[in-house]
Amino acid sequence: MIKPIKIGSKKTNPIENLLVSEKFSVSEKLTSAEIAKLWATYMGNSMSTCILRYYLKHVDDEDIKKLLNHALSLATEFLSTITGIFKKENFPIPAGFSDEDVNLSAPRLFEDQFYVHYLKYAAKAGLSIYSVAIPLMYRADVKEFFIHCMNSTIELVEHINDVLMKKGFIMKPPAIPIPEKVTFVHQDFLNGYFGQVRPLHAMEITHLYDNIENNVASKALILGFSQVVKSERVRDLFLKGRDITHKDLERYMHKLNEENLPAPSFLDHLVTTSTHAPFSDKLMLFHKVDMFSMKIRAFGNSTAVNGRHDIGFLYTRGLMNISLFVEEGAKIMINNGWMEQPPEAVNRDNLASK
């Protein structure tokens, strides 16, 4: 039995209290960091509300429906809070995504099980934004908002993992032996192609597993999108992204399997045969460009704790391919007038020429 999820508890939302808090001064201007993270969080959750509303139209499992409702409740709450902050600052509300970007009557594109993997995939992206944001926030209302976002998303991930494990949808990261004693590395620690190659250490295994977990969801999502997208150019890019992701997955899985360690499985079978688009081309392309951009950060985190040359080369090659995908996707968005301008600094040269 999956634990019930409590949504909307007042004690989990500090925003109302902040509106009357002495710590908050309406005269305190938003910093560039606060504007950037509020704007990015608005855009991401604007997209998420469209996706989650569609998923909720095609879900049978009651536990998974609770997860989707929980996630939609959070996304809606986050949007409302950011809108309130922006209105106080006379900051233009981003266009984001609307009912025009989702077709709730479109047939089912994914099976119920995929939704759980997708929620974890998306929640990780949110946590990466909040973890960078919180140390850079100084205005009390914004800081407390992102702390609330972080805590709420961590709670959501706990419920997601609970469902994944209890329903047998996923395996835990591989187990390794507890060290018998403290030891220190030798010169062959960095070897990956030549000489004595050591076994993968725990941090390398962790990030290979994490990249596989993220990418099996990413591949299934882009596979589904490639079936329903209308633009031929966007479809070609999605197919390219599908192939890039598949090759990366095969390499990551092979590294674990070489060490007799198991790896998460592909999720492609959770995509239906539907060819009717539930989302606009604009939304689908934004989503994949955004999530492929998150992979770049994941490569940085993975490389930072890696020691073996062969593993480092995997991430370097992956970074190059992902960067090209993101650039091509951005160009398509710009050409179609789909990319909103992020808030930017003043162009002093333009001012001086007027």
C-alpha positions as CSV (number, residue, x, y, z in Angstrom):
1,M,0.0,0.0,0.0
2,I,1.5,3.4,-1.1
3,K,1.5,6.0,1.6
4,P,-1.1,8.8,1.0
5,I,0.3,12.1,-0.1
6,K,-0.8,15.2,1.8
7,I,-1.1,18.3,-0.4
8,G,-1.7,21.9,0.4
9,S,-0.6,21.9,4.1
10,K,-0.2,25.4,5.3
11,K,2.9,24.6,7.3
12,T,4.7,23.6,4.1
13,N,4.0,27.0,2.4
14,P,5.9,29.9,4.1
15,I,4.9,32.4,1.4
16,E,1.9,33.8,3.2
17,N,3.8,34.4,6.4
18,L,6.5,36.2,4.4
19,L,4.1,38.7,3.1
20,V,3.8,40.2,6.6
21,S,7.3,39.4,7.8
22,E,9.4,42.3,8.9
23,K,12.4,40.7,7.1
24,F,10.8,41.4,3.8
25,S,11.0,44.9,2.4
26,V,9.2,45.8,-0.8
27,S,11.9,48.4,-1.5
28,E,14.5,45.7,-1.8
29,K,15.1,45.1,-5.5
30,L,15.5,41.7,-7.0
31,T,19.0,40.7,-7.9
32,S,20.0,39.2,-11.3
33,A,20.3,35.8,-9.6
34,E,16.8,36.1,-8.1
35,I,15.3,37.2,-11.4
36,A,17.1,34.5,-13.4
37,K,16.0,31.6,-11.1
38,L,12.4,32.9,-10.7
39,W,12.1,33.3,-14.5
40,A,13.6,29.8,-15.2
41,T,11.3,28.2,-12.6
42,Y,8.3,30.0,-14.0
43,M,9.0,28.7,-17.5
44,G,9.7,25.2,-16.4
45,N,6.5,24.9,-14.3
46,S,4.4,26.6,-17.0
47,M,5.4,23.8,-19.3
48,S,5.0,21.1,-16.6
49,T,1.3,22.1,-15.9
50,C,0.5,21.4,-19.6
51,I,2.3,18.0,-19.5
52,L,0.9,16.9,-16.2
53,R,-2.7,17.9,-17.1
54,Y,-2.4,15.7,-20.2
55,Y,-0.9,12.8,-18.3
56,L,-3.8,13.0,-15.8
57,K,-6.2,12.5,-18.7
58,H,-4.6,9.1,-19.4
59,V,-3.7,7.4,-16.2
60,D,-5.4,4.3,-14.6
61,D,-3.2,3.4,-11.6
62,E,-4.5,5.3,-8.5
63,D,-1.1,5.6,-6.9
64,I,0.4,7.1,-10.0
65,K,-2.5,9.4,-10.3
66,K,-1.9,10.7,-6.8
67,L,1.8,11.4,-7.8
68,L,0.7,13.3,-10.9
69,N,-1.8,15.3,-8.9
70,H,0.8,16.1,-6.2
71,A,3.2,17.3,-8.9
72,L,0.6,19.4,-10.6
73,S,-0.4,21.0,-7.3
74,L,3.2,22.0,-6.7
75,A,3.7,23.3,-10.2
76,T,0.5,25.4,-9.9
77,E,1.5,26.7,-6.5
78,F,5.0,27.7,-7.7
79,L,3.6,29.5,-10.7
80,S,1.2,31.4,-8.5
81,T,3.9,32.5,-6.0
82,I,6.3,33.7,-8.8
83,T,3.4,35.6,-10.5
84,G,2.7,37.4,-7.2
85,I,6.4,38.4,-6.8
86,F,6.6,39.6,-10.4
87,K,3.4,41.6,-10.1
88,K,4.8,43.4,-7.1
89,E,7.9,44.3,-9.1
90,N,5.9,45.3,-12.2
91,F,7.9,42.6,-13.9
92,P,6.2,41.3,-17.1
93,I,4.8,37.8,-16.6
94,P,6.5,35.4,-19.1
95,A,4.3,34.1,-21.9
96,G,5.4,30.5,-21.1
97,F,2.9,27.9,-22.1
98,S,-0.9,27.9,-22.2
99,D,-3.9,25.8,-23.3
100,E,-2.8,26.4,-26.9
101,D,0.2,24.2,-26.2
102,V,-1.6,21.1,-25.0
103,N,-4.3,18.9,-26.6
104,L,-6.0,17.1,-23.7
105,S,-8.1,15.0,-26.1
106,A,-5.1,13.5,-27.8
107,P,-4.8,9.7,-27.4
108,R,-2.5,8.2,-24.8
109,L,1.2,8.5,-25.7
110,F,2.8,6.9,-22.7
111,E,1.9,4.0,-20.3
112,D,1.3,4.7,-16.6
113,Q,4.7,3.4,-15.5
114,F,6.5,6.0,-17.7
115,Y,4.9,8.8,-15.7
116,V,6.7,7.8,-12.5
117,H,10.1,7.7,-14.3
118,Y,9.3,11.0,-16.0
119,L,8.4,12.7,-12.7
120,K,11.7,11.7,-11.2
121,Y,13.5,12.9,-14.3
122,A,11.8,16.2,-14.1
123,A,12.1,16.6,-10.3
124,K,15.9,16.1,-10.6
125,A,16.0,19.0,-13.0
126,G,14.0,21.2,-10.6
127,L,16.3,20.2,-7.7
128,S,19.4,21.2,-9.8
129,I,17.9,24.7,-10.2
130,Y,16.9,25.1,-6.6
131,S,20.3,23.9,-5.3
132,V,22.1,26.6,-7.3
133,A,19.5,29.2,-6.5
134,I,19.3,29.0,-2.7
135,P,22.9,30.1,-1.8
136,L,22.5,33.1,-4.2
137,M,19.2,34.4,-2.8
138,Y,19.2,37.3,-0.4
139,R,15.7,38.8,-0.5
140,A,13.7,37.0,2.2
141,D,10.6,36.2,0.2
142,V,12.6,34.8,-2.7
143,K,15.0,32.8,-0.5
144,E,12.1,31.2,1.5
145,F,10.3,30.5,-1.8
146,F,13.2,28.5,-3.2
147,I,13.8,26.7,0.1
148,H,10.1,25.7,0.0
149,C,10.5,24.6,-3.6
150,M,13.5,22.4,-2.6
151,N,11.8,20.9,0.4
152,S,8.6,20.2,-1.5
153,T,10.4,18.6,-4.4
154,I,12.5,16.4,-2.1
155,E,9.2,15.2,-0.5
156,L,7.8,14.5,-4.0
157,V,11.0,12.5,-4.9
158,E,10.6,10.4,-1.8
159,H,7.0,9.5,-2.9
160,I,8.2,8.8,-6.4
161,N,11.0,6.4,-5.2
162,D,8.5,4.7,-2.9
163,V,6.2,4.0,-5.9
164,L,9.1,2.9,-8.1
165,M,10.3,0.4,-5.6
166,K,7.0,-0.9,-4.4
167,K,5.7,-1.5,-7.9
168,G,9.0,-3.0,-9.0
169,F,9.5,-0.4,-11.7
170,I,13.2,0.2,-10.9
171,M,16.3,-1.3,-9.2
172,K,18.4,0.5,-6.6
173,P,21.9,1.6,-7.5
174,P,24.4,-1.4,-7.6
175,A,25.7,-2.7,-4.3
176,I,29.5,-2.9,-3.7
177,P,31.5,-4.4,-0.8
178,I,32.3,-2.3,2.3
179,P,36.1,-1.6,2.3
180,E,38.0,-3.7,4.8
181,K,40.5,-0.8,5.6
182,V,41.6,2.7,4.5
183,T,43.9,2.6,1.6
184,F,45.6,5.2,-0.7
185,V,45.7,5.2,-4.5
186,H,48.7,4.6,-6.8
187,Q,49.7,6.0,-10.1
188,D,47.4,3.6,-12.0
189,F,44.3,5.3,-10.4
190,L,43.8,7.4,-13.6
191,N,44.3,4.5,-16.1
192,G,41.4,3.7,-18.3
193,Y,42.8,2.4,-21.6
194,F,46.3,1.1,-20.9
195,G,48.1,-0.6,-18.1
196,Q,46.4,-1.8,-14.9
197,V,42.9,-0.5,-14.9
198,R,41.3,-0.4,-11.5
199,P,37.6,-1.2,-10.8
200,L,35.1,1.6,-10.9
201,H,34.9,3.4,-7.5
202,A,31.6,4.3,-5.8
203,M,31.3,7.8,-7.1
204,E,31.9,6.7,-10.7
205,I,29.3,4.0,-10.4
206,T,26.8,6.5,-8.8
207,H,27.1,8.9,-11.7
208,L,27.0,6.2,-14.4
209,Y,23.8,4.9,-12.8
210,D,22.3,8.4,-12.5
211,N,23.1,9.2,-16.1
212,I,21.5,6.0,-17.2
213,E,18.4,6.6,-15.0
214,N,18.0,10.1,-16.5
215,N,18.7,9.0,-20.1
216,V,16.3,6.1,-20.3
217,A,13.5,8.5,-19.4
218,S,14.9,11.1,-21.8
219,K,15.1,8.6,-24.6
220,A,11.5,7.4,-24.1
221,L,10.2,10.9,-24.0
222,I,12.0,12.0,-27.2
223,L,10.9,8.8,-28.9
224,G,7.3,9.7,-28.1
225,F,7.8,13.3,-29.2
226,S,9.4,12.2,-32.5
227,Q,6.2,10.2,-33.3
228,V,3.8,13.1,-32.9
229,V,5.7,16.3,-33.8
230,K,4.5,18.1,-36.9
231,S,7.6,20.0,-38.0
232,E,9.9,17.9,-40.2
233,R,12.9,19.8,-39.0
234,V,12.1,19.3,-35.4
235,R,11.4,15.6,-36.0
236,D,14.8,15.2,-37.6
237,L,16.4,16.9,-34.5
238,F,14.4,14.6,-32.2
239,L,15.6,11.5,-34.1
240,K,19.1,12.8,-33.8
241,G,18.6,13.3,-30.1
242,R,17.1,9.8,-29.8
243,D,20.2,8.3,-31.4
244,I,22.7,10.3,-29.4
245,T,20.9,9.3,-26.2
246,H,20.8,5.6,-27.2
247,K,24.5,5.5,-28.0
248,D,25.4,7.2,-24.7
249,L,23.2,4.7,-22.8
250,E,24.9,1.8,-24.4
251,R,28.3,3.1,-23.4
252,Y,27.3,3.8,-19.8
253,M,25.6,0.4,-19.5
254,H,28.6,-1.3,-20.9
255,K,30.9,0.3,-18.3
256,L,28.8,-1.1,-15.5
257,N,28.3,-4.5,-17.1
258,E,32.1,-4.8,-17.6
259,E,32.3,-4.7,-13.8
260,N,29.5,-7.2,-13.4
261,L,27.2,-4.5,-12.2
262,P,23.6,-4.2,-13.3
263,A,22.2,-1.1,-15.0
264,P,18.6,0.3,-15.3
265,S,16.7,-0.9,-18.3
266,F,15.4,1.0,-21.4
267,L,11.8,2.4,-21.1
268,D,11.1,2.5,-24.9
269,H,8.3,-0.1,-24.5
270,L,6.3,2.4,-22.4
271,V,5.7,4.6,-25.5
272,T,2.5,3.8,-27.3
273,T,2.0,3.8,-31.1
274,S,0.0,7.1,-31.1
275,T,0.9,9.6,-33.8
276,H,-1.4,12.3,-32.6
277,A,0.3,15.3,-30.9
278,P,-0.7,16.0,-27.3
279,F,1.6,19.1,-27.2
280,S,2.7,21.9,-29.5
281,D,5.9,21.6,-31.4
282,K,7.0,24.7,-29.4
283,L,6.5,23.0,-26.1
284,M,8.1,19.7,-27.1
285,L,11.2,21.4,-28.5
286,F,11.5,23.7,-25.5
287,H,11.3,20.7,-23.2
288,K,14.0,18.7,-24.9
289,V,16.4,21.6,-25.3
290,D,15.9,22.4,-21.7
291,M,16.4,18.9,-20.5
292,F,19.4,18.3,-22.8
293,S,20.9,21.5,-21.3
294,M,20.5,19.8,-17.9
295,K,22.6,16.9,-19.2
296,I,25.5,19.3,-19.6
297,R,25.4,20.1,-15.9
298,A,25.1,16.3,-15.2
299,F,28.3,15.8,-17.3
300,G,30.1,18.4,-15.2
301,N,29.1,16.8,-11.9
302,S,30.1,13.3,-13.3
303,T,33.4,14.5,-14.6
304,A,34.2,16.3,-11.3
305,V,34.3,13.0,-9.3
306,N,35.7,10.8,-12.1
307,G,39.2,9.4,-12.0
308,R,39.5,7.1,-15.0
309,H,40.5,8.4,-18.4
310,D,38.1,6.2,-20.3
311,I,35.1,7.4,-18.3
312,G,36.2,11.0,-18.7
313,F,36.3,10.6,-22.4
314,L,32.7,9.2,-22.4
315,Y,31.5,12.4,-20.8
316,T,33.6,14.7,-23.0
317,R,32.2,13.1,-26.2
318,G,28.7,13.2,-24.7
319,L,29.1,16.9,-23.9
320,M,30.1,17.7,-27.4
321,N,27.1,15.9,-29.0
322,I,24.6,17.4,-26.5
323,S,25.9,20.9,-27.0
324,L,25.4,20.6,-30.7
325,F,21.9,19.3,-30.2
326,V,21.0,22.2,-27.8
327,E,22.5,24.8,-30.3
328,E,20.5,23.4,-33.2
329,G,17.3,23.3,-31.1
330,A,17.8,26.9,-30.0
331,K,18.2,28.0,-33.6
332,I,14.9,26.3,-34.6
333,M,13.2,28.0,-31.7
334,I,14.6,31.4,-32.6
335,N,13.6,30.9,-36.3
336,N,10.1,30.1,-35.3
337,G,9.7,32.9,-32.8
338,W,9.3,30.4,-30.0
339,M,12.2,31.4,-27.7
340,E,11.4,34.0,-25.0
341,Q,14.2,36.5,-24.2
342,P,15.6,35.8,-20.7
343,P,15.9,39.0,-18.6
344,E,19.2,40.7,-19.5
345,A,21.6,43.5,-18.4
346,V,21.3,47.0,-19.7
347,N,23.0,47.6,-23.1
348,R,25.0,50.7,-22.2
349,D,26.3,51.2,-25.8
350,N,22.7,51.4,-27.1
351,L,21.8,54.0,-24.5
352,A,24.9,56.0,-25.3
353,S,24.0,56.1,-29.0
354,K,20.5,57.6,-28.4
